[in-house]
Amino acid sequence: MQLNSPPGSLPVHPSPIARDAEELSRALEDLARVYQLQDPRQTCSYGINLTECYALEAVSRDGPLTINEIAARLSVDKATASRAVQSLAQKGYARSRVHPEDSRALQVRATAAGERLYERIHAAGRALHRRILAEFAPDVRQAATLLLRRIVDAEVRCVTSGTCEPC
């Protein structure tokens, strides 16, 4: 007799891919939690919160950007992106101006102080990742990076296309 499981539930004896997917999901959730809930002392040592850090990264790497572009890159709403930009501007790390082609939009870029702060944060993160990756063989490091990039790309496609199944 075969038991019927509700749609979306795991079978009684999950397949290897189902077990691997479960473990990968847990690992990604743990990783996301580490990045979302970083040690506040470390985040505060730079004087900006995590959302501000990601916004500063976006405008430092790819600026100038509009508030909508920042919101899309951070996967946050426009109000959250706007608050992050306002806070960065008050701290002297970003500045905005009316978009030259659309007077309804603001264009945001990092200031020189913002660029320096981003470089400090970026260098600290890369140093940590070098220490972590040092224990792995080059082929494992490259495979891990490729896998993570493909997962991120698939997740972004899912979110932006609206084809994700609700929780």
ZIFEN-V370064 format. One record per backbone hydrogen bond with DSSP energy under -1.0 kcal/mol. CO is the residue of the C=O (numbers start at 1). NH is the residue of the N-H. E is the energy in kcal/mol with one decimal. If there is no record, write none. Layout:
BEGIN
co = {CO	CO}
nh = {NH	NH}
e = {E	E}
END
This chain:
BEGIN
co = {6	15	16	17	18	19	20	21	22	23	24	25	26	27	28	29	30	31	32	33	39	40	41	43	49	50	51	52	53	54	55	56	57	58	59	65	66	67	68	69	70	71	77	78	79	80	81	82	83	84	85	86	87	88	89	93	95	97	102	105	107	108	109	111	112	113	114	115	116	117	118	119	120	121	122	123	124	125	126	127	128	129	130	133	137	138	139	140	141	142	143	144	145	146	147	148	149	150	151	152	153	154	155	156	157	158	158}
nh = {9	19	20	21	22	23	24	25	26	27	28	29	30	31	32	33	34	35	36	37	43	44	45	46	53	54	55	56	57	58	59	60	61	62	63	108	70	71	72	73	74	76	81	82	83	84	85	86	87	88	89	90	91	93	92	111	109	107	105	99	97	65	95	115	116	117	118	119	120	121	122	123	124	125	126	127	128	129	130	131	132	133	134	136	141	142	143	144	145	146	147	148	149	150	151	152	153	154	155	156	157	158	159	160	161	162	163}
e = {-2.1	-2.5	-2.7	-2.5	-2.1	-2.4	-2.8	-2.7	-2.2	-2.4	-2.9	-2.6	-2.5	-2.5	-2.9	-2.3	-2.2	-2.1	-2.9	-2.8	-2.0	-3.1	-1.1	-1.4	-2.3	-2.4	-2.4	-2.8	-2.3	-2.3	-2.4	-2.3	-2.7	-2.7	-1.1	-3.5	-2.3	-2.8	-2.3	-2.3	-2.1	-2.3	-2.1	-2.7	-2.4	-2.2	-2.4	-2.7	-2.4	-2.5	-2.6	-2.4	-1.7	-3.0	-1.2	-1.6	-2.5	-3.5	-2.1	-3.0	-2.0	-2.3	-2.5	-2.6	-2.2	-2.3	-2.8	-2.3	-2.0	-2.6	-3.1	-2.6	-2.1	-2.3	-2.4	-2.2	-1.9	-2.3	-2.4	-2.0	-2.3	-2.8	-1.4	-2.2	-2.4	-2.6	-2.2	-2.6	-2.2	-2.4	-2.7	-2.7	-2.6	-2.4	-2.3	-2.7	-2.7	-2.3	-2.6	-2.8	-2.4	-2.2	-2.6	-3.0	-2.0	-1.1	-1.1}
END
